[in-house]
Amino acid sequence: MAFATIGTKGIEDAAIATADIADNAVTSAKTSGIPVRPNAAPLMINGSMEVAQRGTSTASITGGGFYTADRFGTNNSGAFIGTWTQTQESLSSGDAFNDGFAKSLKMDNTTANGSPAANSQCRIDYNFEGQDLQLLKHGTASAEKTTLSFWIKATKTGTNIVKMYKPDADRSCSIAYTVSTTDTWEYKVLNFPADTSGAVIANDNTTGIQMSFGIAMGSSYTSGTLATTWAADASANAFVGQVNNADSTSNNWEITGVQLEVGEYTSATLPPFQHESFGDNLAKCQRYFVKIETGGSSSLEMAVNKANPNNYSQSRGVYCLAVPMRSGATTTLSGTVKAGYLGGDYSLSDQGFSTVAPTYGSTTDRVNIVSTYMNQSSNNSQNSMIFTLQASSSLSLDAEL
């Protein structure tokens, strides 16, 4: 027997009362299928560790900086703990891989430090822009809780700490988790409380929250009581209980699938990780870092310029960026950029910047290139210039928080 479908327009107002519906006959989306996500787009960028514009491996790390996976920086202050090799790992097995993650960030200890100095620390940081965190409503009575989740694999078992710090309010909160089994992927879900006190997060492009994954800490960061609720930041309360992942050259520490959600969830109710296309992920990362590079033996024409007729000894070029950056970036040239005349004998006119260094500057949407070159006032027909990034060269723009 076939049943006809009745649309909602075919049901009269008040025709069905609550008493007509059996208990549990209707379920919500949150308890049936995919849970409801309050934020439409991921708060984290590159939590899958797929994008690594700077490279896939850096050895002999004894200081801070960005080395492999975009947006995730290695941080230290005081004496650094141990020496490390950081890699963007390719996964082919394990529970994290089975959950859809093909890349991870791995820290491999190569020089151990079993007794770190009191003021030393090793951690992985992720910085959020304040204008992306206004939905948390921190500093108001309506402040939201947050849930952090990630996959972790470490050689050293025991307690590890994740700290959140708000520069605008100078307040922090730290939550502990446990690595239970050595060198095995484990899924962690951490609940951070709402912060109704302190200053609100500034609605701008500076750091609103810094999230830090502890790896190894000196006693200056472990001697107090772990601050599991938001309070005035105190170093001694930041990483209490953190194991020393730097005490053996056999130790590795590896992470992927980092996800931050608005609201309080368990592993059963947490919305699934929002996987994005590589292109979308890369574009979001390029707000903070861009590497303009050539491939193999080819070169890249960066900009064409018409010389100032009143200043024939100066050339200016503009290279437009595909994605506007967070702020004017710090530029670093690796290799050579050359300038040459257009309309003339390029090989004879070509002048390398290795001897006449260019000046780089940037706004959020372009790179400005300024260079002096041979005076061409006697040959105004050849006063157009081209800037070329030479083979095996790159120009990096860094606007990280």
C-alpha positions as CSV (number, residue, x, y, z in Angstrom):
1,M,0.0,0.0,0.0
2,A,1.4,3.4,-1.0
3,F,1.3,6.4,1.3
4,A,0.9,9.9,0.0
5,T,3.2,12.6,1.2
6,I,1.5,15.4,3.1
7,G,3.3,18.8,2.8
8,T,3.3,21.2,5.7
9,K,0.9,23.5,3.7
10,G,-1.7,20.7,3.9
11,I,-1.8,20.7,7.7
12,E,-4.1,23.2,9.3
13,D,-2.9,25.5,12.1
14,A,-3.1,23.8,15.5
15,A,-4.3,20.5,13.9
16,I,-1.5,18.6,15.7
17,A,-1.0,19.1,19.4
18,T,2.0,18.1,21.6
19,A,-0.1,15.2,23.0
20,D,-0.5,13.7,19.6
21,I,3.3,13.1,19.2
22,A,4.8,10.1,21.0
23,D,7.8,10.7,23.3
24,N,11.1,10.6,21.4
25,A,9.3,10.4,18.0
26,V,11.1,13.5,16.8
27,T,14.8,14.0,17.2
28,S,17.0,17.1,16.8
29,A,19.8,17.3,14.3
30,K,22.3,17.5,17.1
31,T,21.3,14.1,18.5
32,S,20.5,12.5,15.2
33,G,23.3,12.7,12.6
34,I,25.8,15.5,12.4
35,P,25.7,17.9,15.4
36,V,24.8,21.5,14.9
37,R,27.8,23.8,14.5
38,P,27.4,27.4,15.7
39,N,30.2,28.8,13.6
40,A,29.8,28.4,9.9
41,A,33.5,28.4,9.0
42,P,36.4,26.8,10.9
43,L,38.1,29.0,13.5
44,M,41.4,27.1,12.9
45,I,43.3,27.5,9.7
46,N,45.4,24.5,8.5
47,G,44.5,22.3,11.4
48,S,45.0,19.4,9.1
49,M,48.6,20.4,8.6
50,E,48.2,20.1,4.8
51,V,49.9,23.4,3.9
52,A,53.6,23.8,4.4
53,Q,54.8,26.7,2.2
54,R,58.2,27.1,4.0
55,G,59.1,23.5,3.5
56,T,58.5,20.0,4.8
57,S,61.5,19.5,7.1
58,T,63.8,21.7,9.2
59,A,66.7,20.2,11.3
60,S,68.8,21.5,14.2
61,I,66.0,23.7,15.7
62,T,67.2,25.5,18.8
63,G,65.1,28.6,18.6
64,G,61.7,29.9,17.7
65,G,60.0,30.5,14.4
66,F,57.8,29.0,11.7
67,Y,59.4,25.9,10.1
68,T,56.9,23.6,8.3
69,A,53.1,23.6,8.7
70,D,51.6,27.0,8.1
71,R,50.2,29.0,11.1
72,F,51.8,26.7,13.7
73,G,55.0,28.3,15.1
74,T,57.6,26.9,17.4
75,N,58.1,29.2,20.4
76,N,60.6,29.6,23.2
77,S,61.8,32.1,25.7
78,G,64.8,31.9,27.9
79,A,67.1,28.8,27.2
80,F,65.6,26.5,24.6
81,I,65.0,22.9,25.6
82,G,66.9,20.4,23.4
83,T,67.5,20.4,19.7
84,W,64.7,19.3,17.3
85,T,63.9,18.3,13.8
86,Q,60.4,19.4,12.7
87,T,58.8,17.7,9.7
88,Q,55.5,17.7,7.9
89,E,54.8,14.0,8.0
90,S,52.8,12.0,5.4
91,L,50.4,9.6,7.1
92,S,49.4,6.3,5.6
93,S,48.1,4.3,8.6
94,G,46.8,4.8,12.2
95,D,43.6,6.2,13.7
96,A,44.4,9.8,12.7
97,F,44.8,8.7,9.0
98,N,41.6,6.7,9.3
99,D,39.9,9.8,10.4
100,G,40.8,11.6,7.2
101,F,44.2,13.2,8.0
102,A,47.1,12.6,5.6
103,K,49.6,15.1,7.1
104,S,50.9,16.0,10.6
105,L,53.4,18.2,12.3
106,K,56.1,16.1,14.0
107,M,58.8,17.2,16.5
108,D,61.7,14.7,16.8
109,N,64.2,15.3,19.6
110,T,67.8,15.0,18.4
111,T,69.7,16.5,21.4
112,A,68.1,15.7,24.8
113,N,67.8,17.9,27.8
114,G,66.7,16.1,30.9
115,S,67.2,19.1,33.3
116,P,65.9,22.2,31.5
117,A,66.7,25.7,32.9
118,A,64.0,27.2,35.0
119,N,63.1,29.9,32.4
120,S,63.2,27.5,29.4
121,Q,60.3,26.2,27.4
122,C,59.4,24.4,24.2
123,R,55.9,24.7,22.7
124,I,53.9,24.9,19.5
125,D,51.8,28.1,19.2
126,Y,48.8,29.1,17.1
127,N,47.7,32.7,17.1
128,F,44.1,33.8,16.3
129,E,43.2,37.3,15.1
130,G,41.0,39.2,17.5
131,Q,38.5,40.1,14.7
132,D,37.9,36.4,14.1
133,L,37.0,35.8,17.8
134,Q,34.2,38.2,18.4
135,L,31.7,35.4,18.4
136,L,33.3,34.2,21.7
137,K,31.9,37.4,23.4
138,H,34.7,37.2,26.0
139,G,34.6,39.9,28.7
140,T,30.8,39.9,28.7
141,A,28.1,38.1,30.6
142,S,27.3,36.1,27.4
143,A,30.8,34.7,26.9
144,E,30.9,31.3,25.2
145,K,32.7,28.2,26.2
146,T,35.0,26.6,23.6
147,T,36.0,23.0,22.8
148,L,39.5,22.1,21.4
149,S,40.1,18.7,19.8
150,F,43.1,17.1,18.1
151,W,45.0,13.9,17.4
152,I,48.2,13.5,19.3
153,K,51.0,10.9,19.1
154,A,54.0,11.0,21.5
155,T,56.7,8.7,22.7
156,K,56.5,10.1,26.2
157,T,53.4,9.2,28.2
158,G,51.9,11.3,30.9
159,T,50.4,14.8,31.4
160,N,50.6,17.5,28.7
161,I,49.1,21.0,28.8
162,V,47.4,23.3,26.4
163,K,47.3,27.0,27.4
164,M,45.2,29.8,26.0
165,Y,46.4,33.4,26.6
166,K,44.6,36.7,25.8
167,P,47.1,39.6,25.3
168,D,44.3,42.2,25.4
169,A,43.3,41.1,28.9
170,D,46.5,39.5,30.1
171,R,44.5,36.5,31.2
172,S,45.0,32.8,30.6
173,C,43.6,29.3,31.1
174,S,45.3,25.9,30.9
175,I,43.8,22.5,30.4
176,A,45.6,19.1,30.9
177,Y,45.3,16.0,28.8
178,T,47.1,12.6,29.1
179,V,49.1,10.6,26.5
180,S,48.2,7.1,27.6
181,T,50.0,4.9,25.1
182,T,53.5,5.5,23.6
183,D,53.7,6.3,19.9
184,T,50.0,5.7,19.3
185,W,47.5,8.2,17.8
186,E,45.0,9.3,20.5
187,Y,42.1,11.7,20.1
188,K,41.7,14.4,22.7
189,V,38.8,16.7,23.5
190,L,39.4,19.6,25.9
191,N,36.7,22.0,27.2
192,F,37.8,25.6,28.0
193,P,35.4,27.7,30.2
194,A,33.9,31.0,29.2
195,D,35.6,34.2,30.4
196,T,33.1,36.7,31.5
197,S,35.6,38.9,33.2
198,G,38.5,41.0,32.0
199,A,38.8,43.1,28.9
200,V,37.1,42.1,25.7
201,I,39.1,40.8,22.8
202,A,40.0,43.7,20.5
203,N,38.2,43.6,17.2
204,D,41.3,44.0,15.1
205,N,44.1,42.1,13.2
206,T,46.3,41.6,16.2
207,T,46.5,38.5,18.4
208,G,43.2,37.9,20.2
209,I,44.1,34.5,21.7
210,Q,47.4,32.6,21.6
211,M,47.0,28.8,21.9
212,S,50.1,26.9,23.1
213,F,50.7,23.2,23.1
214,G,53.3,22.4,25.8
215,I,56.2,20.0,24.8
216,A,58.8,20.7,27.6
217,M,58.9,23.4,30.3
218,G,61.3,24.7,33.0
219,S,60.2,25.1,36.6
220,S,59.2,28.8,36.1
221,Y,56.2,27.5,34.2
222,T,55.3,24.4,36.4
223,S,55.8,25.5,40.0
224,G,52.4,26.8,40.8
225,T,48.8,25.5,40.5
226,L,47.4,24.9,37.0
227,A,45.0,27.7,36.0
228,T,42.0,25.7,34.8
229,T,39.8,28.8,34.9
230,W,40.4,32.2,33.3
231,A,42.6,34.4,35.5
232,A,45.3,36.9,35.4
233,D,48.2,35.3,33.6
234,A,50.9,33.9,35.9
235,S,53.8,31.9,34.4
236,A,54.1,29.5,37.3
237,N,50.5,28.3,36.7
238,A,50.7,27.9,33.0
239,F,52.1,24.4,32.4
240,V,51.9,22.6,35.8
241,G,52.4,18.8,35.3
242,Q,53.8,19.0,31.8
243,V,56.0,16.0,31.0
244,N,59.5,16.6,29.5
245,N,59.2,15.4,25.9
246,A,62.9,16.6,25.4
247,D,64.5,14.2,27.9
248,S,65.5,11.6,25.3
249,T,66.6,11.5,21.7
250,S,64.1,8.6,21.3
251,N,61.2,11.0,21.9
252,N,58.8,12.3,19.2
253,W,55.8,14.5,19.5
254,E,53.2,14.7,16.7
255,I,49.9,16.4,16.1
256,T,47.1,16.9,13.5
257,G,43.4,17.5,13.2
258,V,43.4,20.5,15.4
259,Q,39.9,21.9,15.7
260,L,38.3,24.7,17.9
261,E,34.6,24.9,18.2
262,V,32.3,27.4,20.0
263,G,30.4,25.6,22.8
264,E,31.0,22.7,25.1
265,Y,31.1,19.3,23.5
266,T,32.1,15.7,24.3
267,S,33.8,13.3,21.8
268,A,30.3,12.0,21.0
269,T,28.6,15.3,20.4
270,L,31.5,17.3,18.8
271,P,30.9,18.4,15.2
272,P,33.1,16.7,12.7
273,F,36.4,18.3,11.5
274,Q,35.6,20.7,8.6
275,H,37.9,19.5,5.8
276,E,38.5,22.1,3.1
277,S,40.0,21.9,-0.4
278,F,43.7,22.4,-0.5
279,G,43.2,25.6,-2.5
280,D,40.9,27.2,0.1
281,N,43.3,26.2,2.9
282,L,46.3,27.6,1.0
283,A,44.5,30.9,0.4
284,K,43.7,31.3,4.1
285,C,47.3,30.6,5.0
286,Q,48.5,33.2,2.4
287,R,47.0,35.9,4.5
288,Y,49.9,35.4,6.8
289,F,52.7,34.0,4.7
290,V,53.4,33.9,0.9
291,K,56.3,32.4,-0.9
292,I,56.8,33.6,-4.4
293,E,59.1,31.1,-6.1
294,T,60.3,29.8,-9.4
295,G,60.5,26.2,-10.4
296,G,63.6,24.4,-11.6
297,S,65.4,26.3,-14.3
298,S,62.6,28.7,-15.1
299,S,62.3,32.4,-14.1
300,L,59.3,34.5,-13.0
301,E,58.6,37.9,-14.4
302,M,57.4,39.9,-11.4
303,A,56.7,43.4,-12.6
304,V,57.0,45.8,-15.5
305,N,57.9,49.4,-14.9
306,K,58.0,52.7,-16.8
307,A,60.9,54.7,-15.4
308,N,60.3,58.1,-13.9
309,P,61.3,60.6,-16.7
310,N,62.6,62.9,-14.0
311,N,64.7,60.2,-12.3
312,Y,66.2,57.8,-14.8
313,S,68.4,56.2,-12.1
314,Q,65.5,54.6,-10.3
315,S,63.1,51.8,-11.2
316,R,60.0,50.8,-9.4
317,G,57.9,47.7,-9.9
318,V,54.7,46.3,-8.3
319,Y,53.9,42.6,-7.8
320,C,50.2,42.1,-7.0
321,L,49.2,39.4,-4.5
322,A,46.4,36.9,-5.0
323,V,45.3,37.2,-1.4
324,P,45.5,40.4,0.7
325,M,47.8,39.9,3.7
326,R,47.0,40.6,7.3
327,S,49.4,43.6,7.3
328,G,52.4,44.9,5.5
329,A,54.8,41.9,5.4
330,T,58.5,41.4,6.1
331,T,60.2,40.4,2.8
332,T,63.1,38.0,2.4
333,L,64.8,37.3,-0.9
334,S,66.5,34.0,-1.4
335,G,68.4,34.0,-4.7
336,T,68.4,36.8,-7.3
337,V,66.0,39.3,-8.9
338,K,67.3,41.1,-12.0
339,A,66.2,44.2,-13.8
340,G,66.5,44.6,-17.6
341,Y,65.3,47.1,-20.3
342,L,62.3,46.2,-22.4
343,G,62.6,47.1,-26.1
344,G,66.4,46.8,-26.2
345,D,69.0,44.0,-26.0
346,Y,67.9,42.3,-22.8
347,S,71.1,40.4,-22.3
348,L,73.3,43.5,-22.7
349,S,71.0,45.6,-20.5
350,D,70.4,43.0,-17.8
351,Q,71.6,44.2,-14.4
352,G,71.7,41.8,-11.5
353,F,70.5,42.8,-8.1
354,S,73.3,40.9,-6.5
355,T,75.5,44.0,-7.0
356,V,72.7,46.7,-6.9
357,A,70.4,45.5,-4.1
358,P,66.7,46.2,-4.4
359,T,64.5,47.6,-1.6
360,Y,61.3,45.8,-0.9
361,G,58.2,47.0,0.8
362,S,54.7,45.7,0.9
363,T,51.1,46.7,1.6
364,T,48.4,44.1,2.2
365,D,47.8,43.5,-1.5
366,R,51.2,44.1,-3.3
367,V,54.9,44.0,-3.1
368,N,56.7,47.2,-4.0
369,I,60.2,46.8,-5.6
370,V,62.6,49.8,-5.8
371,S,66.0,49.6,-7.4
372,T,68.6,51.9,-8.9
373,Y,70.1,50.9,-12.2
374,M,72.4,52.4,-14.9
375,N,71.4,55.9,-16.0
376,Q,69.4,55.7,-19.2
377,S,68.7,59.4,-19.8
378,S,70.5,59.3,-23.1
379,N,68.2,56.5,-24.4
380,N,64.7,57.3,-23.4
381,S,63.3,54.8,-25.9
382,Q,64.5,52.0,-23.6
383,N,63.2,53.3,-20.2
384,S,60.7,50.5,-19.5
385,M,62.1,47.9,-17.1
386,I,61.1,44.3,-16.2
387,F,61.9,42.7,-12.8
388,T,62.6,38.9,-13.1
389,L,62.9,36.5,-10.2
390,Q,65.7,34.2,-11.4
391,A,65.6,30.4,-11.5
392,S,65.8,28.6,-8.1
393,S,65.0,31.9,-6.3
394,S,62.2,32.9,-4.0
395,L,60.7,36.0,-2.3
396,S,59.0,35.3,1.0
397,L,56.4,37.7,2.6
398,D,55.7,37.2,6.3
399,A,52.8,38.8,8.1
400,E,52.4,36.2,10.8
401,L,51.0,37.2,14.2
